[in-house]
Amino acid sequence: MGILTEDMRRLVEEQQLGFVATVCPDGSPNLSPKGTTAVLDDDHLVFADICSPGTIANLHLNPAVEINVVDTLSRKGYRFKGTATVHGEGETFEALLGFYLRRGSTSAKPHIVVVKVKYAAPLISPAYDSGQDEATVSARWRRYWTELWSRRAD
């Protein structure tokens, strides 16, 4: 078994939205949401470059990356730190395109990034510090999102 636990894999596959942090040439952080975040295997996450030239440029210069994936209802998730490899052509790139096609993705992908996860840790909201259980936290955020979406529908 690799570094990615069953719960980590479940959360990433359910949420699919990862916030990817890279390092800019001047040392400042760059944070970019990736709706293509997925589990490749027990030790690797993957995301596609659909419109992310800054992220890709940063990774070419410095492959250090962190991806945060959080369930917006439970306010729990994981942070994954590792090393990225950018693929833009060749056999591996074609296999990764096939991976996304099998998942139903049809958008153009100039690059696909594979992240070798070296460290993974839970992210848990401070809402739990007061002793609330997951059902209570999730119910609160479900009400919030339901009210927000209903206002937007009007």
C-alpha positions in Angstrom: 0.0 0.0 0.0 1.2 3.5 -0.9 1.0 6.8 0.9 -2.6 7.5 -0.2 -5.1 5.9 2.2 -8.5 4.6 1.2 -10.1 7.7 2.7 -7.7 10.1 0.9 -8.5 8.3 -2.4 -12.2 8.5 -1.7 -12.1 12.2 -0.9 -10.1 13.2 -3.9 -12.3 11.2 -6.3 -15.5 12.7 -4.8 -14.3 16.3 -4.7 -12.2 16.4 -7.8 -11.3 20.1 -7.0 -7.8 20.5 -5.7 -6.1 23.8 -4.9 -2.6 23.5 -6.3 0.2 25.6 -4.8 3.4 26.2 -6.7 6.4 28.5 -6.3 6.8 31.5 -8.7 10.3 32.4 -9.9 10.5 35.3 -7.4 9.7 32.8 -4.5 6.1 34.0 -4.0 3.3 31.4 -3.9 0.9 30.7 -6.7 -2.4 29.0 -5.9 -4.6 27.6 -8.7 -7.8 25.5 -8.5 -7.8 22.4 -10.6 -11.1 20.7 -11.2 -9.3 17.7 -12.8 -7.5 16.5 -9.6 -7.6 12.7 -9.5 -5.9 9.7 -8.0 -3.6 8.0 -10.4 -2.4 5.2 -8.1 -1.5 4.6 -4.5 1.4 7.2 -4.6 0.4 9.7 -7.3 -2.2 12.4 -7.9 -2.7 13.9 -11.3 -4.2 17.1 -12.7 -4.6 18.5 -16.1 -3.5 21.9 -17.5 -6.6 23.2 -19.2 -5.7 26.9 -18.8 -2.8 27.1 -16.4 0.4 28.5 -18.0 1.6 30.0 -14.7 1.3 26.7 -12.9 3.1 24.8 -15.6 5.9 27.4 -15.9 6.4 27.3 -12.2 6.6 23.5 -12.1 9.2 23.5 -14.9 11.4 25.7 -12.7 10.6 24.1 -9.4 8.7 20.9 -9.2 7.7 21.3 -5.5 3.9 21.3 -5.2 1.2 21.1 -2.6 -2.4 20.1 -3.3 -5.2 20.7 -0.9 -8.6 18.9 -1.3 -11.4 19.7 1.1 -15.0 18.5 1.4 -17.0 21.8 1.6 -19.7 20.2 3.8 -17.7 18.3 6.3 -14.8 20.9 6.3 -12.4 18.0 6.3 -9.8 17.1 3.7 -6.1 16.5 3.1 -3.0 18.2 2.0 -0.6 16.4 -0.3 3.0 17.6 -0.7 5.2 16.2 -3.4 7.1 16.5 -6.6 5.5 17.2 -10.0 6.4 15.9 -13.4 4.8 17.8 -16.3 3.9 15.7 -19.4 3.1 17.4 -22.7 3.8 14.8 -25.3 4.9 11.2 -25.7 3.8 7.8 -24.5 3.1 8.8 -20.9 1.2 11.9 -22.0 -1.0 9.8 -24.3 -1.7 7.3 -21.6 -2.7 10.1 -19.2 -5.0 11.6 -21.9 -6.6 8.1 -22.1 -7.0 8.2 -18.3 -9.0 11.4 -18.5 -11.0 10.3 -21.6 -12.1 7.2 -19.7 -13.3 9.5 -16.9 -15.4 11.4 -19.4 -13.3 14.5 -19.8 -13.3 16.1 -23.3 -11.5 19.4 -22.7 -8.1 20.1 -24.4 -5.1 19.4 -22.2 -1.8 20.8 -23.3 -0.1 19.3 -20.3 -0.9 16.7 -17.6 0.9 16.8 -14.3 1.7 13.8 -12.2 2.5 14.4 -8.5 4.5 11.9 -6.6 3.0 12.4 -3.1 5.8 12.4 -0.5 3.7 13.7 2.5 0.0 13.6 3.2 -1.8 15.0 6.2 -5.4 15.7 7.3 -7.0 19.2 7.1 -9.7 19.6 9.7 -11.7 22.8 10.3 -11.4 24.5 13.7 -15.2 24.0 13.9 -14.4 20.6 15.4 -12.3 22.2 18.2 -15.5 23.0 20.1 -16.6 19.4 20.1 -19.0 19.5 17.2 -19.4 16.2 15.3 -19.2 15.8 11.6 -22.9 15.5 11.2 -23.5 18.9 12.9 -20.7 20.6 10.9 -22.0 19.1 7.6 -25.6 20.0 8.4 -24.6 23.7 9.0 -22.8 23.9 5.7 -25.5 22.1 3.8 -28.0 24.7 5.1 -25.6 27.5 4.1 -25.1 26.2 0.5 -28.8 25.4 0.0 -29.7 28.9 1.1 -27.0 30.4 -1.1 -28.0 28.4 -4.2 -31.7 29.1 -3.7 -31.0 32.9 -3.6 -29.0 32.6 -6.8 -31.8 30.7 -8.5 -34.2 33.6 -8.0 
